[in-house]
Amino acid sequence: MLLPVGDNVDRRSLPVVPAVLVFANLLVFVIQVRIFLDNPMTIQPTMDFIEKWGLVPADLQQGRYVGLFTHMFLHGGISHILGNMLVLWAFAWTLEIGLGGATLLVFYLIWGVIAGGAHALTEWGGDMPLVGASGAIAGLMGAYFVLYGADAKIKTVFFLGFKAFVINIPAALYCIAWFWLQVWSASNDTAGTGGVAWYAHIGGFAAGALTALLVGSNLQTCLVRDGTGELVFKSTLEQDEGEVVIVEGDKYKIAEHDTAGDGSTLPEDCPHCGTALPEEARITPGVARCLNEICGRFVYPGASFR
């Protein structure tokens, strides 16, 4: 079993949207569990709740569309929700920095709706409710694949017997292998007996990838390697003459060059913590990064902040 738990991107911001999404999913799951515990002699109240808020393809024929939105916050069990939340966390944090929190949240919901719609089209008129965030999460993976697949690696827990190992898998390879598995499984589960909404996964991934292709050229950040080889986010904002625009986490700083120098000479020490700054700390001609793991702040040769 392979479980993604993160990536190798050096982030310096709190994961707000991922935390909100995980909290929302866990809150709804607690409600589901409470309904079950309040009715220990029968499963019917729990099923009524799932049928009301899950995505039932037959409901769409009757003009009831709420399930397209709400199904992605319901889950079928503890392993279902824990697995989904692990994958969500692994991919959403980096995407939040790259896309912006509000944008990511909107896209996530849209991807979930599209994933649900893809499933409903393949089960049109069916009365079996669809629950789970995996379609929307597949959208995260599709967007991640397009935007960062060539550079990032996915930290993955690999189980061999009773031992667990952490391995770094190239993000593009991970996403391609996962998507191929969904397509292969869908083609071999023609009777729909597997209990997995393969086409929701395929539709969500395709929606996320297409979204990233459409908006990727307009993003204000990109991944670069700093002097230590770590992947960090750098701004792609247009620069005015004499200015450097750099992103730290999801915060932008404007540095104004000292016109008396070209910014090519690094200071001997980090102005923030006093750690020595060797040449390998340089990211770009006008930007360096402190190699002290505790500090890790950006340094701008010949620049004064305003």
KAQUI-V756786 format. One record per residue. RES is the residue in one small letter. PHI is phi in radians with two decimals (* if undefined). PSI is psi in radians with two decimals (999 if undefined). D_CENTER is the distance of its C-alpha to the mean C-alpha in whole Angstrom. Layout:
# KAQUI-V756786
res=RES phi=PHI psi=PSI d_center=D_CENTER
res=RES phi=PHI psi=PSI d_center=D_CENTER
This chain:
# KAQUI-V756786
res=m phi=* psi=2.40 d_center=20
res=l phi=-2.04 psi=2.14 d_center=17
res=l phi=-2.09 psi=2.03 d_center=15
res=p phi=-1.30 psi=2.34 d_center=11
res=v phi=-2.15 psi=-0.04 d_center=11
res=g phi=2.87 psi=-2.90 d_center=9
res=d phi=-2.42 psi=-3.05 d_center=10
res=n phi=-1.79 psi=0.39 d_center=13
res=v phi=-1.47 psi=2.31 d_center=12
res=d phi=-1.46 psi=1.81 d_center=14
res=r phi=-1.82 psi=2.57 d_center=13
res=r phi=-2.29 psi=0.75 d_center=15
res=s phi=-2.55 psi=2.73 d_center=14
res=l phi=-1.34 psi=2.49 d_center=13
res=p phi=-1.42 psi=1.38 d_center=10
res=v phi=-1.19 psi=-1.00 d_center=12
res=v phi=-1.10 psi=-0.79 d_center=10
res=p phi=-0.99 psi=-0.71 d_center=8
res=a phi=-1.14 psi=-0.72 d_center=11
res=v phi=-1.10 psi=-0.77 d_center=13
res=l phi=-1.15 psi=-0.74 d_center=11
res=v phi=-1.10 psi=-0.77 d_center=12
res=f phi=-1.07 psi=-0.77 d_center=15
res=a phi=-1.08 psi=-0.75 d_center=16
res=n phi=-1.14 psi=-0.74 d_center=15
res=l phi=-1.16 psi=-0.65 d_center=18
res=l phi=-1.09 psi=-0.80 d_center=20
res=v phi=-1.12 psi=-0.65 d_center=21
res=f phi=-1.15 psi=-0.66 d_center=21
res=v phi=-1.07 psi=-0.70 d_center=24
res=i phi=-1.08 psi=-0.75 d_center=25
res=q phi=-1.05 psi=-0.79 d_center=26
res=v phi=-1.12 psi=-0.70 d_center=27
res=r phi=-1.10 psi=-0.72 d_center=29
res=i phi=-1.07 psi=-0.73 d_center=31
res=f phi=-1.13 psi=-0.78 d_center=31
res=l phi=-1.21 psi=-0.51 d_center=33
res=d phi=-1.31 psi=-0.24 d_center=35
res=n phi=-2.33 psi=1.14 d_center=36
res=p phi=-1.18 psi=-0.30 d_center=37
res=m phi=-1.58 psi=-0.17 d_center=40
res=t phi=-2.63 psi=2.55 d_center=38
res=i phi=-1.59 psi=-0.10 d_center=34
res=q phi=-1.06 psi=-0.78 d_center=35
res=p phi=-1.04 psi=-0.65 d_center=34
res=t phi=-1.14 psi=-0.76 d_center=30
res=m phi=-1.14 psi=-0.65 d_center=31
res=d phi=-1.08 psi=-0.71 d_center=32
res=f phi=-1.13 psi=-0.77 d_center=29
res=i phi=-1.16 psi=-0.71 d_center=26
res=e phi=-1.19 psi=-0.51 d_center=29
res=k phi=-1.30 psi=-0.74 d_center=29
res=w phi=-1.88 psi=-0.20 d_center=25
res=g phi=-1.34 psi=3.07 d_center=23
res=l phi=-1.69 psi=1.87 d_center=23
res=v phi=-1.79 psi=1.98 d_center=27
res=p phi=-0.91 psi=-0.65 d_center=28
res=a phi=-1.11 psi=-0.50 d_center=31
res=d phi=-1.12 psi=-0.57 d_center=30
res=l phi=-1.12 psi=-0.58 d_center=29
res=q phi=-1.15 psi=-0.44 d_center=32
res=q phi=-1.65 psi=0.10 d_center=34
res=g phi=1.43 psi=0.28 d_center=32
res=r phi=-1.77 psi=1.89 d_center=30
res=y phi=-1.92 psi=-0.01 d_center=26
res=v phi=-1.05 psi=-0.55 d_center=25
res=g phi=-1.09 psi=-0.43 d_center=23
res=l phi=-1.04 psi=-0.57 d_center=21
res=f phi=-1.62 psi=-0.72 d_center=19
res=t phi=-1.46 psi=-0.38 d_center=20
res=h phi=-1.08 psi=-0.48 d_center=19
res=m phi=-1.33 psi=-0.04 d_center=16
res=f phi=-1.92 psi=0.02 d_center=16
res=l phi=-1.81 psi=2.67 d_center=19
res=h phi=-2.49 psi=2.77 d_center=19
res=g phi=-1.62 psi=-0.04 d_center=22
res=g phi=2.99 psi=3.08 d_center=22
res=i phi=-1.12 psi=-0.83 d_center=21
res=s phi=-1.11 psi=-0.60 d_center=20
res=h phi=-1.09 psi=-0.89 d_center=18
res=i phi=-1.28 psi=-0.67 d_center=16
res=l phi=-1.13 psi=-0.75 d_center=16
res=g phi=-1.08 psi=-0.78 d_center=14
res=n phi=-1.12 psi=-0.71 d_center=12
res=m phi=-1.21 psi=-0.58 d_center=11
res=l phi=-1.08 psi=-0.80 d_center=11
res=v phi=-1.19 psi=-0.72 d_center=8
res=l phi=-0.98 psi=-0.84 d_center=6
res=w phi=-1.12 psi=-0.65 d_center=6
res=a phi=-1.12 psi=-0.59 d_center=6
res=f phi=-1.85 psi=-0.46 d_center=3
res=a phi=-1.32 psi=-0.56 d_center=2
res=w phi=-1.08 psi=-0.88 d_center=5
res=t phi=-1.11 psi=-0.69 d_center=6
res=l phi=-1.13 psi=-0.57 d_center=5
res=e phi=-1.09 psi=-0.70 d_center=7
res=i phi=-1.19 psi=-0.75 d_center=9
res=g phi=-1.24 psi=-0.70 d_center=10
res=l phi=-1.68 psi=-0.45 d_center=10
res=g phi=1.73 psi=2.52 d_center=11
res=g phi=-1.06 psi=-0.90 d_center=11
res=a phi=-1.10 psi=-0.74 d_center=13
res=t phi=-1.10 psi=-0.77 d_center=12
res=l phi=-1.06 psi=-0.76 d_center=8
res=l phi=-1.07 psi=-0.78 d_center=10
res=v phi=-1.10 psi=-0.81 d_center=13
res=f phi=-1.08 psi=-0.72 d_center=11
res=y phi=-1.00 psi=-0.81 d_center=9
res=l phi=-1.14 psi=-0.71 d_center=13
res=i phi=-1.10 psi=-0.78 d_center=14
res=w phi=-1.08 psi=-0.66 d_center=12
res=g phi=-1.12 psi=-0.71 d_center=13
res=v phi=-1.12 psi=-0.79 d_center=17
res=i phi=-1.10 psi=-0.73 d_center=17
res=a phi=-1.08 psi=-0.77 d_center=16
res=g phi=-1.09 psi=-0.70 d_center=19
res=g phi=-1.11 psi=-0.68 d_center=21
res=a phi=-1.09 psi=-0.72 d_center=21
res=h phi=-1.13 psi=-0.78 d_center=22
res=a phi=-1.07 psi=-0.64 d_center=25
res=l phi=-1.11 psi=-0.59 d_center=26
res=t phi=-1.46 psi=-0.24 d_center=27
res=e phi=-2.17 psi=0.60 d_center=28
res=w phi=-1.00 psi=2.23 d_center=30
res=g phi=1.51 psi=-0.09 d_center=32
res=g phi=-1.26 psi=2.74 d_center=31
res=d phi=-1.94 psi=0.16 d_center=31
res=m phi=-1.50 psi=2.11 d_center=29
res=p phi=-1.27 psi=2.49 d_center=26
res=l phi=-1.74 psi=2.29 d_center=22
res=v phi=-2.33 psi=2.69 d_center=20
res=g phi=2.17 psi=2.62 d_center=16
res=a phi=-1.58 psi=0.04 d_center=13
res=s phi=-1.12 psi=-0.52 d_center=12
res=g phi=-1.15 psi=-0.80 d_center=13
res=a phi=-1.15 psi=-0.67 d_center=10
res=i phi=-1.16 psi=-0.61 d_center=8
res=a phi=-1.05 psi=-0.59 d_center=9
res=g phi=-1.09 psi=-0.70 d_center=9
res=l phi=-1.02 psi=-0.77 d_center=5
res=m phi=-1.16 psi=-0.70 d_center=7
res=g phi=-1.11 psi=-0.75 d_center=9
res=a phi=-1.16 psi=-0.73 d_center=8
res=y phi=-1.07 psi=-0.74 d_center=7
res=f phi=-1.01 psi=-0.79 d_center=10
res=v phi=-1.24 psi=-0.76 d_center=12
res=l phi=-1.41 psi=-0.70 d_center=11
res=y phi=-2.27 psi=0.05 d_center=11
res=g phi=-1.03 psi=-0.56 d_center=12
res=a phi=-1.33 psi=-0.33 d_center=15
res=d phi=-1.98 psi=-0.71 d_center=15
res=a phi=-1.50 psi=2.86 d_center=12
res=k phi=-2.20 psi=2.53 d_center=13
res=i phi=-1.68 psi=2.14 d_center=11
res=k phi=-1.31 psi=2.06 d_center=13
res=t phi=-2.21 psi=2.32 d_center=15
res=v phi=-1.52 psi=2.15 d_center=17
res=f phi=-1.98 psi=2.17 d_center=20
res=f phi=-1.74 psi=2.20 d_center=23
res=l phi=-2.19 psi=1.75 d_center=27
res=g phi=1.19 psi=-2.17 d_center=29
res=f phi=-1.73 psi=0.12 d_center=29
res=k phi=-1.82 psi=2.55 d_center=27
res=a phi=-2.05 psi=2.39 d_center=24
res=f phi=-2.23 psi=2.55 d_center=22
res=v phi=-1.80 psi=2.14 d_center=19
res=i phi=-2.17 psi=2.64 d_center=19
res=n phi=-1.78 psi=2.04 d_center=17
res=i phi=-1.89 psi=2.27 d_center=16
res=p phi=-0.88 psi=2.30 d_center=15
res=a phi=-1.03 psi=-0.71 d_center=12
res=a phi=-1.08 psi=-0.76 d_center=14
res=l phi=-1.11 psi=-0.76 d_center=16
res=y phi=-1.05 psi=-0.85 d_center=14
res=c phi=-1.18 psi=-0.72 d_center=12
res=i phi=-1.11 psi=-0.78 d_center=16
res=a phi=-1.10 psi=-0.74 d_center=17
res=w phi=-1.11 psi=-0.80 d_center=15
res=f phi=-1.13 psi=-0.72 d_center=16
res=w phi=-1.06 psi=-0.67 d_center=19
res=l phi=-1.11 psi=-0.66 d_center=20
res=q phi=-1.15 psi=-0.78 d_center=19
res=v phi=-1.11 psi=-0.79 d_center=21
res=w phi=-1.08 psi=-0.76 d_center=24
res=s phi=-1.15 psi=-0.71 d_center=24
res=a phi=-1.11 psi=-0.69 d_center=24
res=s phi=-1.25 psi=-0.39 d_center=27
res=n phi=-1.78 psi=-0.06 d_center=29
res=d phi=-2.00 psi=0.91 d_center=28
res=t phi=-1.14 psi=-0.42 d_center=30
res=a phi=-1.47 psi=-0.16 d_center=32
res=g phi=1.21 psi=0.51 d_center=29
res=t phi=-1.62 psi=-0.06 d_center=30
res=g phi=-1.34 psi=-0.30 d_center=27
res=g phi=1.33 psi=0.19 d_center=25
res=v phi=-2.08 psi=2.36 d_center=22
res=a phi=-1.47 psi=1.33 d_center=20
res=w phi=-1.02 psi=-0.70 d_center=20
res=y phi=-1.28 psi=-0.40 d_center=20
res=a phi=-1.16 psi=-0.72 d_center=17
res=h phi=-1.11 psi=-0.81 d_center=15
res=i phi=-1.12 psi=-0.79 d_center=17
res=g phi=-1.13 psi=-0.71 d_center=17
res=g phi=-1.13 psi=-0.79 d_center=13
res=f phi=-1.08 psi=-0.79 d_center=12
res=a phi=-1.10 psi=-0.70 d_center=15
res=a phi=-1.13 psi=-0.75 d_center=14
res=g phi=-1.12 psi=-0.75 d_center=10
res=a phi=-1.12 psi=-0.76 d_center=12
res=l phi=-1.13 psi=-0.71 d_center=15
res=t phi=-1.03 psi=-0.80 d_center=13
res=a phi=-1.11 psi=-0.66 d_center=12
res=l phi=-1.11 psi=-0.61 d_center=16
res=l phi=-1.35 psi=-0.63 d_center=17
res=v phi=-1.82 psi=-0.18 d_center=16
res=g phi=-0.99 psi=-0.69 d_center=15
res=s phi=-1.27 psi=-0.22 d_center=18
res=n phi=-1.80 psi=0.04 d_center=18
res=l phi=-1.22 psi=2.64 d_center=15
res=q phi=-1.72 psi=0.10 d_center=17
res=t phi=-2.40 psi=2.75 d_center=15
res=c phi=-2.60 psi=2.82 d_center=15
res=l phi=-1.53 psi=2.31 d_center=15
res=v phi=-2.36 psi=2.88 d_center=18
res=r phi=-1.76 psi=2.32 d_center=20
res=d phi=-1.47 psi=-2.99 d_center=22
res=g phi=-1.12 psi=-0.34 d_center=26
res=t phi=-1.67 psi=0.00 d_center=24
res=g phi=1.55 psi=0.03 d_center=22
res=e phi=-1.37 psi=2.53 d_center=19
res=l phi=-1.40 psi=2.17 d_center=16
res=v phi=-2.32 psi=2.81 d_center=16
res=f phi=-1.53 psi=2.37 d_center=15
res=k phi=-2.22 psi=2.51 d_center=18
res=s phi=-1.25 psi=2.52 d_center=19
res=t phi=-1.93 psi=0.28 d_center=20
res=l phi=-1.08 psi=2.55 d_center=22
res=e phi=-1.10 psi=2.39 d_center=26
res=q phi=-1.79 psi=2.34 d_center=28
res=d phi=-1.31 psi=2.73 d_center=32
res=e phi=-1.05 psi=2.28 d_center=34
res=g phi=1.48 psi=0.15 d_center=35
res=e phi=-2.18 psi=2.62 d_center=31
res=v phi=-2.15 psi=2.32 d_center=28
res=v phi=-2.04 psi=2.06 d_center=25
res=i phi=-2.24 psi=2.52 d_center=22
res=v phi=-1.80 psi=2.36 d_center=19
res=e phi=-2.05 psi=1.92 d_center=18
res=g phi=1.13 psi=-2.13 d_center=15
res=d phi=-1.95 psi=0.37 d_center=15
res=k phi=-1.89 psi=2.39 d_center=19
res=y phi=-1.82 psi=2.46 d_center=21
res=k phi=-2.10 psi=2.46 d_center=24
res=i phi=-1.88 psi=2.16 d_center=27
res=a phi=-1.96 psi=2.37 d_center=30
res=e phi=-1.84 psi=2.14 d_center=33
res=h phi=-1.13 psi=2.52 d_center=35
res=d phi=-1.33 psi=1.93 d_center=38
res=t phi=-1.15 psi=-0.21 d_center=41
res=a phi=-1.33 psi=-0.28 d_center=43
res=g phi=-2.40 psi=2.92 d_center=41
res=d phi=-1.70 psi=0.09 d_center=38
res=g phi=1.24 psi=0.30 d_center=36
res=s phi=-1.52 psi=-0.28 d_center=36
res=t phi=-1.78 psi=2.15 d_center=38
res=l phi=-1.31 psi=2.52 d_center=35
res=p phi=-1.14 psi=2.71 d_center=37
res=e phi=-1.15 psi=-0.61 d_center=38
res=d phi=-2.24 psi=2.69 d_center=36
res=c phi=-1.14 psi=2.22 d_center=33
res=p phi=-1.21 psi=-0.20 d_center=34
res=h phi=-1.60 psi=-0.67 d_center=31
res=c phi=-2.28 psi=-0.16 d_center=32
res=g phi=1.50 psi=0.06 d_center=35
res=t phi=-1.21 psi=2.47 d_center=34
res=a phi=-1.05 psi=2.49 d_center=35
res=l phi=-1.97 psi=1.67 d_center=33
res=p phi=-1.33 psi=2.98 d_center=34
res=e phi=-1.10 psi=-0.52 d_center=33
res=e phi=-1.21 psi=-0.14 d_center=30
res=a phi=-1.33 psi=-0.19 d_center=28
res=r phi=-1.29 psi=2.34 d_center=28
res=i phi=-1.70 psi=-0.87 d_center=25
res=t phi=-2.31 psi=2.99 d_center=27
res=p phi=-0.94 psi=-0.55 d_center=31
res=g phi=-1.89 psi=0.15 d_center=30
res=v phi=-2.47 psi=2.33 d_center=28
res=a phi=-2.25 psi=2.96 d_center=27
res=r phi=-2.38 psi=2.29 d_center=26
res=c phi=-1.04 psi=2.34 d_center=27
res=l phi=-1.47 psi=-0.11 d_center=27
res=n phi=-1.20 psi=2.09 d_center=28
res=e phi=-1.08 psi=-0.53 d_center=25
res=i phi=-1.30 psi=-0.66 d_center=26
res=c phi=-1.47 psi=-1.28 d_center=26
res=g phi=1.08 psi=0.38 d_center=24
res=r phi=-1.55 psi=2.80 d_center=24
res=f phi=-1.37 psi=2.54 d_center=25
res=v phi=-2.21 psi=2.36 d_center=29
res=y phi=-2.06 psi=1.74 d_center=30
res=p phi=-0.98 psi=2.28 d_center=34
res=g phi=1.15 psi=0.48 d_center=36
res=a phi=-2.19 psi=2.60 d_center=34
res=s phi=-2.20 psi=2.28 d_center=35
res=f phi=-1.37 psi=2.62 d_center=32
res=r phi=-2.41 psi=999 d_center=33
